[in-house]
Amino acid sequence: MLGISVEAVLAATAALMAAAAGWSLGSARRRDEHDVPGGEASFAVLHTISLASASLRTGLSEESARRAARHLRELLGVPAVAVTDTERLLAWEGSGGDHAGQVLRLASPVLGTGRPRVAAPAQVACGDPGCPLRVAVITPLTIEGRVAGVLAAYGEGVRDERLQTLGEVARWASGQLELAELDSSKTRLMEAEMRALRAQISPHFVYNSLTTIASFVRTDPERARELLLDFADFARYSFRDRRDFTTLAEELRSIHRYLLLERARFGDERLRFSVEIAPEVLPVAVPFLSLQPLVENAIRHGMQYGTERLHVRITARDAGAEAEISVEDDGVGMDPGKLRAILADGGEDAAYGGIGLVNVDHRLRQVYGEEYGLVIETAVGAGMKVGLRVPKSHPGVAAG
């Protein structure tokens, strides 16, 4: 768990705005002896913060540091700033570029202890009497409590109020880097979950489908050909390069091919399915492979214990700002307590399709919020119904 919260980032941003805007107002008064409206100064600071945020939210790299350094220097109003990671200088912005070679040496104590330091003129100043870089204030950039780099501001003296703002700037920048790390962690988690889903599809479905197709080669070559094309289309969709989102229409097309293959395996009379979809929700963006695992779970679990016939029903209806989707079967069902135990252990009981259910539930909550998890209704001998809601429009969600 990352040691960052929205509240902490907002608090750091507010403190940064207050400090930087206060300096901006004071310096503006000194420049032209006219009162600058506080709103204009605050807007300028906020605009600069937003520009720097866009860079820092991609993580700490040469490119992000270079882009952010321009805005950080403007925010501080100092002659030069430097940004490093734990091993190298990532960016130098401002005058006195010949001082860049000393940054890591000056930053070494900060990288080791995590405590800010002031580098005195004897360590910083060069032979040029007109050079404004005489001292450096160096502050750590941290992610999850570990030092990830430093932010160094150069000026004429440590009493310069602009340098005193550096602590707030570094604290805010660290918050942005932690948010970037959180975004990266979410992405890695979703990629791992997608790999788990594909691993679940691969050993079971692929083998069974090819075996079924082979059984039709002699008895019904035309159907074997059609099933092979269905299998190829399903595999192309399921194993293509990962895309976060697809349309409900695309997901349903893939499920249709999946069901045709499963009917060929179990027999048309033993496995039946019906689909009722409101046309209005077909373009709605849904997480990639969010419905197929639910259908697979319905068939794998519903057909256990020699079930003679199984009916799988997929519905999607327009519910105003949301699409309401359900996958229902009339199979053997499950004891609700046992289902809770399977879901609580992370879906380790793959025999019941727990991996797929837990995976889809996690992804829905990550994308849309905690209130958008799966809703499961079941009882022994009463089948199972898995429902979910998907907003028609959500920030950052679009079919790829």
C-alpha positions in Angstrom: 0.0 0.0 0.0 1.4 3.4 -0.9 1.9 5.9 1.8 0.0 8.6 0.1 -3.6 9.9 0.2 -5.7 12.4 -1.8 -6.0 14.4 1.4 -2.2 14.6 1.8 -1.7 15.7 -1.8 -4.3 18.3 -1.5 -2.8 19.6 1.8 0.7 19.8 0.2 -0.8 21.6 -2.8 -2.6 24.1 -0.7 0.6 24.8 1.4 2.6 25.1 -1.8 0.1 27.6 -3.3 0.1 29.7 -0.1 3.9 29.8 0.0 4.5 30.4 -3.7 1.7 32.8 -4.1 2.9 34.7 -1.0 6.3 35.1 -2.6 4.8 36.0 -5.9 2.8 38.8 -4.4 5.7 40.1 -2.4 8.1 40.1 -5.4 5.4 41.8 -7.6 5.1 44.6 -5.1 8.9 45.1 -5.0 9.0 45.2 -8.8 6.5 47.9 -9.6 5.2 49.0 -6.2 1.6 48.3 -7.2 -0.7 45.8 -5.5 -1.2 42.7 -7.6 -4.7 41.1 -7.1 -4.3 37.9 -5.0 -6.6 36.0 -7.3 -4.3 36.6 -10.3 -1.2 35.5 -8.4 -3.0 32.4 -7.1 -4.2 31.5 -10.6 -0.7 31.8 -12.0 0.7 29.6 -9.2 -2.1 27.0 -9.7 -1.5 27.0 -13.5 2.2 26.4 -13.0 1.5 23.6 -10.5 -0.9 21.9 -13.0 1.8 22.0 -15.7 4.4 20.5 -13.4 1.9 17.9 -12.2 1.3 16.6 -15.7 5.0 15.7 -16.0 5.6 14.3 -12.5 2.5 12.1 -12.8 4.4 10.0 -15.4 7.1 9.1 -12.9 10.7 10.1 -12.3 12.6 9.9 -15.6 14.9 12.2 -17.7 12.0 13.3 -19.8 9.5 14.0 -17.0 12.2 15.7 -14.9 13.2 17.9 -17.8 9.6 19.0 -18.4 8.9 19.5 -14.7 12.1 21.4 -14.0 11.0 24.3 -16.2 7.8 24.8 -14.2 9.5 24.1 -10.8 12.0 26.8 -11.4 9.3 29.2 -12.4 7.3 28.2 -9.3 10.3 28.9 -7.1 11.6 31.9 -9.0 15.2 30.9 -8.5 18.1 31.1 -11.0 18.4 27.3 -11.4 17.0 24.0 -10.2 18.3 20.4 -10.6 16.4 17.1 -10.3 18.2 13.8 -9.8 17.2 10.2 -9.1 19.5 8.1 -6.8 22.2 7.6 -9.4 22.3 10.5 -11.9 21.3 14.0 -12.7 18.0 13.9 -14.6 17.6 17.6 -15.4 19.2 21.0 -15.0 17.2 24.1 -15.7 18.4 27.7 -15.6 21.7 29.5 -15.6 25.1 28.3 -14.6 25.0 25.0 -16.4 28.7 24.4 -15.5 27.5 23.8 -11.9 25.5 20.7 -13.1 28.5 18.4 -12.6 28.6 19.0 -8.8 24.9 18.2 -8.2 25.3 14.5 -7.3 28.2 15.2 -5.0 26.3 17.8 -3.1 23.2 15.6 -3.1 24.9 12.5 -1.8 24.3 13.2 1.9 20.6 13.9 1.2 20.2 10.6 -0.8 21.8 8.7 2.0 20.0 10.2 5.0 16.8 11.6 3.5 17.4 14.9 5.4 17.6 18.3 3.5 20.8 20.2 3.5 22.2 23.5 2.5 25.4 23.6 0.4 27.4 26.7 1.4 29.2 29.1 -1.0 32.5 27.3 -0.5 31.0 24.2 -2.0 28.9 25.9 -4.7 30.3 29.2 -5.8 32.5 29.3 -8.9 35.1 31.8 -10.0 32.7 34.1 -11.9 31.8 37.1 -9.6 28.6 37.7 -11.6 27.3 34.1 -11.2 24.1 34.1 -9.1 24.6 30.5 -7.9 26.2 30.8 -4.6 24.3 28.4 -2.4 22.1 25.3 -3.0 19.2 24.0 -0.9 18.8 20.3 -1.5 15.6 18.4 -0.5 14.8 14.7 -0.9 12.0 13.5 -3.2 10.4 10.4 -1.6 8.1 7.6 -2.7 6.7 5.4 0.0 9.1 6.7 2.5 12.2 5.9 0.5 14.4 8.5 -1.1 13.9 8.4 -4.9 15.9 11.5 -5.8 16.4 15.2 -4.9 15.2 18.6 -5.9 17.9 21.2 -5.6 17.3 25.0 -5.9 20.2 27.4 -6.4 20.3 31.0 -5.4 22.4 33.8 -3.9 21.7 33.0 -0.2 19.8 30.7 2.2 17.8 33.6 3.6 16.2 34.0 0.2 12.5 33.4 0.9 12.2 31.7 -2.5 14.5 28.9 -1.3 12.5 28.5 1.9 9.6 27.5 -0.3 11.6 24.5 -1.5 10.4 22.2 1.3 6.8 22.6 0.3 7.6 22.2 -3.4 9.5 19.0 -2.7 6.7 17.6 -0.5 4.2 18.3 -3.2 6.4 16.8 -5.9 6.9 13.7 -3.9 3.1 13.4 -3.6 2.8 13.6 -7.4 5.5 10.9 -7.8 3.7 8.6 -5.3 0.5 9.0 -7.3 2.4 8.1 -10.5 3.7 5.0 -8.7 0.1 4.2 -7.6 -1.1 4.5 -11.3 1.8 2.2 -12.3 0.9 -0.3 -9.7 -2.7 -0.4 -10.8 -1.6 -0.9 -14.4 0.7 -3.7 -13.4 -2.0 -5.3 -11.3 -4.5 -5.1 -14.2 -2.0 -6.6 -16.6 -1.3 -9.5 -14.1 -5.0 -10.1 -13.8 -5.4 -10.2 -17.5 -2.6 -12.7 -17.8 -4.4 -14.8 -15.1 -7.6 -14.7 -17.1 -5.8 -15.8 -20.3 -4.1 -18.6 -18.4 -7.4 -19.8 -17.2 -8.9 -19.8 -20.8 -5.8 -21.4 -22.3 -5.5 -24.9 -20.8 -9.2 -25.7 -20.5 -11.0 -24.1 -23.4 -8.4 -24.4 -26.1 -7.9 -28.2 -25.5 -11.6 -28.9 -25.3 -12.4 -26.8 -28.4 -9.8 -28.4 -30.6 -10.9 -31.9 -29.5 -14.5 -31.1 -30.3 -13.6 -29.7 -33.7 -11.5 -32.8 -34.5 -14.5 -35.0 -33.7 -16.5 -33.3 -36.5 -13.8 -33.5 -39.1 -15.0 -36.8 -40.5 -18.7 -36.7 -39.6 -19.5 -33.1 -40.4 -16.6 -31.3 -42.2 -18.7 -28.2 -42.9 -19.5 -27.7 -39.2 -15.8 -28.5 -38.3 -14.8 -25.7 -40.7 -17.3 -23.2 -39.1 -16.2 -24.1 -35.6 -12.6 -23.7 -36.5 -13.3 -20.2 -37.8 -15.3 -19.4 -34.6 -12.3 -20.7 -32.6 -9.9 -18.6 -34.5 -12.0 -15.4 -34.1 -12.4 -16.1 -30.4 -8.7 -16.7 -29.9 -7.8 -13.6 -31.9 -10.0 -11.5 -29.6 -9.0 -13.1 -26.3 -5.2 -13.2 -26.9 -4.6 -10.0 -28.8 -2.5 -7.2 -27.4 -4.2 -6.1 -24.2 -6.6 -3.2 -24.4 -8.2 -1.8 -21.3 -11.6 -1.4 -22.7 -13.8 -2.6 -25.6 -17.4 -2.1 -26.5 -20.2 -4.3 -25.1 -21.0 -5.3 -28.7 -17.4 -6.6 -29.3 -17.5 -8.5 -26.0 -20.8 -10.1 -26.9 -19.6 -11.1 -30.3 -16.7 -13.0 -28.7 -19.0 -14.6 -26.2 -21.3 -15.7 -29.0 -18.4 -17.6 -30.6 -17.5 -19.1 -27.3 -21.0 -20.3 -26.7 -21.2 -21.9 -30.2 -18.0 -23.9 -29.4 -19.3 -25.0 -26.0 -22.6 -26.1 -27.5 -20.7 -28.2 -30.0 -18.8 -29.8 -27.1 -21.8 -30.5 -24.8 -24.5 -30.8 -27.5 -27.1 -28.4 -28.7 -29.9 -29.9 -26.6 -27.8 -30.0 -23.4 -26.6 -26.5 -23.5 -28.9 -23.7 -24.5 -28.4 -19.9 -24.3 -30.4 -16.8 -24.8 -29.3 -13.2 -25.2 -31.4 -10.1 -24.6 -29.6 -6.9 -25.3 -31.0 -3.4 -25.5 -29.5 -1.8 -28.6 -28.8 1.5 -26.7 -26.1 -0.2 -24.6 -24.2 -1.9 -27.4 -21.7 1.0 -27.8 -21.0 1.2 -24.0 -17.3 0.7 -23.1 -16.7 -2.2 -20.8 -13.4 -3.6 -19.4 -11.8 -6.1 -21.8 -12.7 -9.7 -21.0 -15.1 -8.7 -18.3 -18.1 -10.8 -19.4 -16.6 -13.9 -20.9 -15.2 -15.2 -17.5 -18.8 -14.9 -16.1 -20.2 -17.0 -18.9 -17.4 -19.5 -18.6 -18.0 -19.8 -14.9 -21.7 -20.4 -15.5 -21.0 -23.3 -17.9 -18.1 -24.8 -15.9 -19.9 -24.7 -12.6 -23.5 -25.1 -13.9 -22.7 -28.3 -15.8 -21.1 -30.1 -12.8 -22.5 -33.3 -11.3 -23.9 -34.6 -14.5 -26.4 -31.8 -15.1 -28.7 -32.9 -17.9 -29.5 -29.5 -19.4 -28.2 -25.9 -18.7 -29.7 -22.7 -19.9 -27.4 -19.6 -19.8 -29.2 -16.3 -20.2 -27.3 -13.0 -20.9 -29.1 -9.7 -20.5 -28.1 -6.1 -20.8 -30.6 -3.3 -20.4 -30.5 0.5 -20.5 -30.7 1.9 -17.0 -30.4 5.7 -17.6 -26.8 6.6 -16.9 -25.8 3.0 -16.6 -26.0 -0.3 -18.4 -27.1 -3.2 -16.3 -25.7 -6.6 -17.3 -26.3 -10.1 -15.9 -25.3 -13.7 -16.7 -27.7 -16.2 -15.2 -27.8 -20.0 -15.3 -30.2 -22.6 -14.0 -27.5 -25.1 -13.0 -26.6 -26.6 -9.6 -26.0 -23.3 -7.8 -23.9 -23.0 -4.7 -24.2 -22.5 -1.0 -23.7 -18.7 -0.4 -21.4 -19.3 2.4 -19.1 -21.5 0.3 -19.2 -18.8 -2.4 -18.1 -16.1 0.0 -15.2 -18.4 1.2 -14.1 -18.9 -2.4 -14.2 -15.2 -3.2 -12.5 -14.3 0.1 -9.4 -16.5 -0.6 -8.9 -14.7 -4.0 -10.5 -17.3 -6.2 -7.9 -20.0 -5.5 -10.5 -22.7 -5.9 -10.3 -22.6 -9.7 -12.7 -25.6 -10.0 -15.5 -23.2 -9.2 -14.3 -20.5 -11.5 -13.3 -18.3 -8.6 -10.3 -16.8 -10.4 -12.5 -15.3 -13.1 -15.2 -13.9 -10.7 -12.6 -12.3 -8.4 -10.6 -10.9 -11.3 -13.6 -9.2 -12.9 -14.9 -7.9 -9.5 -11.4 -6.4 -8.8 -11.2 -4.7 -12.1 -14.7 -3.2 -12.0 -14.0 -1.7 -8.5 -10.6 -0.4 -9.7 -12.1 1.3 -12.7 -15.5 2.6 -11.5 -15.4 2.6 -7.7 -16.2 0.2 -4.8 -20.0 0.4 -5.5 -19.5 -1.2 -8.9 -18.5 -4.7 -7.9 -20.2 -7.9 -8.9 -23.6 -8.8 -7.3 -24.0 -12.6 -7.0 -27.3 -14.4 -6.2 -27.2 -18.2 -5.7 -28.4 -21.1 -3.6 -28.0 -24.9 -3.8 -30.1 -26.2 -6.6 -31.2 -22.7 -7.7 -28.6 -21.7 -10.3 -26.6 -18.6 -10.1 -27.0 -15.0 -11.3 -24.1 -12.6 -11.6 -24.9 -9.0 -12.1 -22.9 -5.8 -12.8 -23.5 -2.2 -13.6 -21.3 -0.2 -16.0 -21.6 3.6 -16.3 -22.2 4.7 -19.9 -19.7 7.5 -19.4 -16.7 7.5 -17.0 -13.5 9.6 -16.9 -10.6 7.7 -18.6 -12.9 5.0 -19.9 -13.2 4.6 -23.7 -13.2 1.6 -26.0 -9.8 1.1 -27.5 
